[in-house]
Amino acid sequence: MMATRAVSCVAGVPTAAPARHTRSVAVAHGLRQRDTQQMGRGVVTARRIAHRKRAGLRVEAMGNPTGKLSELKNCVEAQQFNREMLDELFDIARKCESVKPGTPESKELEGYIMSTLFYEPSTRTRLSFESAMRKMGGSVLTTESAGEFSSAAKGETLEDSMRVIEGYADIIVLRHFNAGSAKKAAAAIDAPLINAGDGPGQHPTQALLDAYTIQRELGRLDNVRVGMVGDLANGRTVRSLTYLLAKNYNDVEFVFVAPPVVKMGDDVKEFLDRTGVKWTEVYDLKEVAADVDVLYQTRIQQERFKDRPEEYEQARGKYIIDQSIMDVMRKDSIVMHPLPRLDEITEEVDADPRAAYFRQAKNGLFVRMALVKVLLGKY
């Protein structure tokens, strides 16, 4: 095994932000609703901070953990969630699995409108959010290829687009090509915002559905060894899932398998070091496959290599899950993939009961139903 590092040190983890006061308290103090919500760095001015302190309200940073699911205002990164919040969210998701047309649950969001604003292509994420909203009686305003077919093409800023769209919708789902864009957008508006992927940054709802899938498939989230394979530098799904599992569950271990040009970022590794979570980097996929509970494959993202075609060629096709890999895997392990796939999992693997990726995609509907209910206060 070619392991460059194995770490097991204990340090501090991000702490929960103070509980948010309700909107009614803010109104009593004469503050706008936006002033009662989480705000990103660079947005909260000294004047507004002083105003909030005089009113007896706490200042919170956008994306910090709230500590309680009921206090969640936006979903912009995986680190917002603690174990208690995840347990509660997953309980709601399990109930969402049984929502049928014509039942009271299928009408819970009647009159509510979701806007899905996607600056990058999407199939599963966009359609699962729109399906989630409609299955609960809500409506959807959708814009795909927003960078080309919205006012962004005329030079409108993301913040201005968000301020306009929140006038039409009760909740916004945003996918953008720039890391950090979701925090910026959420800080500009009052309506709840869900990060559906921000470039190479994060994809928190994918991490939620991935954790939900692992729990449903293995029956646990503690004591899990996860092999992350493929494009770990640009794969926001593996980044978000690593943050989520490492922060909230016990005895979790990660094995990173990637070509050198797309290896896992140092920021994630440093986070694991600080939280005392063991990780290794290995270059033998078959060796890893034989000793993990979850083999999480990702595609090499060609769209991230527009000006580096030679590096894409160095990365593509290096790690493929085929029957030979399945033959060495344990009978109680699973294969996951956020999809879409290209050639990194062969079709012969699909019939294997350990191939969980299509069940994983379906679970995204239930988790997103649960999250939308929470953010709209309808659970």
N, C-alpha and C positions, 0 to 999 in steps of 0.2 A: 504494500500500500504506500502510495506517495502522498503522505500527509504533510502539509506545510505548517500546520498549527493545530494544537488541541488545547483548549482553554477551559479552565474551571476556577474562576475567581469570583468572589462575591463583592458586589458594590451596590450603590443605590439605584433604585428604579424611579421613573417619573412618578411624582406624587399627584394625587387628585386635587383639582382646583376646588376652591370653596364653592358651596352650594349657591346657585343663582336665585335671586329673589324673583318673585312672580311679577308678571306684567302689571297686576293691579297695584302693587307697591310702587312701581315706577310711575304709574299714572298719578298716584296720590302725590308724588313729589314733583309732578309737572315735567317728567322726562319723556322723550319720544321712545317708542318701542325699540328702535334700533339701539338706543343707549342702554337697554337692559340685556343686550345679547353679547356673545363673545366677540372680541375684536382682535384683528391681526396686528402684528408689529408694524409700526409705521402709520397706523390708522388712528390709534387713540392719541390724541394730543394731550399736552399737559393740562390745558384748560378743561377738557372733558373729564380727565381723571379727577381733577380737583372738584368739579361739579358733582361727579358721582360720589366722591368721598363725603362731601358735605351732605349729600342726600342719604348717606348711610348705605350705599350700594357698593359691592365689591367689584373690582376690575379683574376680568379674566382674559386669558390669552386664547385666541381662536385655536381650537383643536385640542386643548388640554382636557384630560379626563374630568368628567363631572362627578363621578362616583355613583350616580343613580341614573337608570335608564329614563326615568320620567323627566330628568333635567337636560336630556340630550336635545340640542337645538339644531345642530347640523351634523353631517357625517363626512368629515374631510380626511381623516387618517385613522389607521388601525389603532394607534396608541390611545385614542379617546376611550377605548373600552376596557373595563376591568372584568374580572371573572364573574362577579355578581350580575353585571349588566349583560354579559354574554349568556349566562344561564337563563335569565329572564327573556332575552330576545329569542333564544332557541326554543323556549317553551311556547312563545307566541307563534313562532314559525311552525312548530308541530301542529298547532291548532289550525293554522292556515292551510295545511295540507288537506283538510277535510272540507274546505269551503266549496259549496256547490251552487250552481245557478238557482235563483229563486229563494234561497235561504236568507234569513236576516243578515248574516255575515256578508252576503254578496251585495248588500245595499248600504254598508256602513259608510262609504265615502261618496254617496250620492251628493252632487252639488260641488264637490271638490275638483279642482283642475290641476293636473301635473303638466309641466313643460319639460320636455327632454331636448336639451340643446347639445348637439354632438359636433365638435370640430374635427373629430377623427372618426373613421369608419367603425361600425359596430353592428353585430347581429344579435348575439345572445344578450348582451347587457341592455341594449336599448329595448329590444322586444320583450325581455323579461320584466323590465320596469313598467313598460306600457301595459303588458298583460296583467301585472300585479295590480296596477291602478284600476283597470277595467273589471277585473274579477271581483273587486270590492265596490263596484258601482260608480267609480270616478271617471273623469274624462281626461283626455290627453291632447296637448298641443305639441307637435313634434317638429324638429328641424334637424335633418341629417345633413352632413357636409356644411355645417354652419359657417365655416370660414369662407366658403365660396358663395353660399346662397343666403347669407344674412347681411346685415349692415356692417359686419366686420370687414366685408370686402370693400366698403367705402371708407374704412379707417376708424370706425367706432370702437372705442375701448371696451374691454371686457366688462369693466365696472358699469359703464353706461348701459351696455346691453342688459346686464343683470337688473339694473334699476328699472328699465322699461318692462322687461318680461315679468318681474314680480307684480306689476300692475295687472297682469292677465292671468296669473297662476297662483295657486296656494303653496306649491312646492316645486322646486327646480332640480332637475338631474342634469349635471354638467360633465361632459368629457372634453378635455382640452389637451393640446399638444405640449403645453409648457408645465413643467413641474412647479408646484406651488400655486397654480392658477386657482384651484378650488378654495384655498384659504383666502386669496385675494377677493374672489367673487363673493364668498360667504360674508366677508367683513363689510361688503358694500350694501347689503340688503337686509330686510327684515324677514322675508320668507325663508323657511327651511331649505337648505341646499344639501344635495348628496353628490359627493365626488364619484363619478363613474369612470375615473381614470384620468390622471394628469401627466401625460407624457411618460417619461421614465420614473416618475415620482411614486405615487401610490395608487392602489385600487382597493379601497377598504371594504367595499361590499363583496368583492371577490374573496377577500380574506375571510369575511364572515361566512360566506357560503362554503368555502373550503373547510373551515373549522367545523361547521355544521355537518358537512359530509363525512369528515373523519370520525366525528362522534357517532353518527348514524351507522357508519360501516364497521368501525372497530369497537364501539361501545365505550370509548374513553378518549380523553384529550391529554391526560397525564401519562407519563411514562411512554412517550411516543418518539421513535427515531425516524426522522424524515430525510429522505434523499432528494435534494433539489438539483434538477438536471437541465442543462441547456443554456439559454440566454439569461444569465443571472444579473448581468450588468444593466440591461434594459428592461428586464421583466418586472414590471411593477407588482404583478401578482405574487411572486415569490418574496419580494421585499415586504409587502404588507402582511403576508401570512407569517413570515419569520418574526416580525414585530409582535403580532397578535399572540402567537403561541408562546414565544419566549417570555413575554411580559406576564402572562396569566396562568401558565400551567407548570406543573412540577415535573422534574426529570425528563425534560424535552431535550433532544439532541439533534443537531443538523449536520448533514454531510453534503458539501457542495461539489457538484460534478459539472465542470464547464470548461470549454476551451479558454486558454489564457486571455484572449482578447475580449471575452465576455464574462469574466469571473465575477463573483459577488463583490459588491462595493465595500470599501473599507468602512464606510459609515455604519453599515449593517453589522459588520464584524466587530467594530468597536462597541456597538450597542450590546451585542451578545457578551462581550468581555465584561462590560459594566454590570450586566445583570447576572453574571455567573453561569451562563449557559454554554455548554460544550459545543464546539464546532470543529470540523476538519475539512480540508480540501483534498479531494481524491480524484484521480484521473482514470480509474478502472471502473467502468459502469457495472460490469458483471459482478465484481467484488462487492460493490455497494448494494446492488439489487438483492444479493443473497442475505443481507443483514439489516434491512430496514423494514419498518412497518408500513411506511408510505413512500412510494417512488413517484415524485412529482415532476413530470416532464413538461418542458416548455419549448416553443418553437424559437428558432433564431430569427429575430425581427429584422427582416431586410429593410424595412422602411426607416430604421434608425441608422442605416449605413449608406445614406445617399451619397455622401462625399468620401466614403471609404470602402469602395467595392472590393478591394483586395482583402480587407479584414473580414468582410462577410464570407468570402470564399474560404478563409482560414477557419471560420467557425461552423459553417453549415455541414450537416451530414456526419458530424463526428460522433454523436451519441444517439443511437437509434434503439428503441425498445421493440424487439421482435420476439419470435418464439424462443430463441436461444436465451434471451434475458428472462422471459417468463419461466423457463424451465428451472432456473436457479432460485427463483423467488420462493419465499415461504408460502404455504397454502393460506395463511391467515393475513397476508399483506395485500395491499391494494395499489393500483396504478391510477394516478390522477393527472389531469391536464386541463388548463383553463380554456383551451380551444380558441381559435381554430388550429388544427394541426395541418402540417404539410406531409413530410415523410418521416417525422421523428417517432411516430408510433405506427407500425404497419397494421394493415386492416385485419390480418389474421389474429391479432390480439383482441379484437373487439368481442369475440364470442367467449372469451375467458371471463368467468364470474368475478375475477379480481380486477377487471377493467371497469373502474368506477366513473370514468369521465362523463359519460352521458347521464348517469344518475346525478353526478355533481352539477351538471348544467341545469337539470330539472330542479334541484334543490335551490338554485338561485332564485327561482320564482317565489318560493315560500319565504325565504329569508328576506327578500326585498319587499314582499307583502308586509311582513312583520315590521320592517324598518320604516316603511311609509306610514303605517298605522301609528307607530310610536311618535314619529316627528309631527304628525298631525293631531296628536293627543286623542286618538280614537281606539285605545286598547284598554 
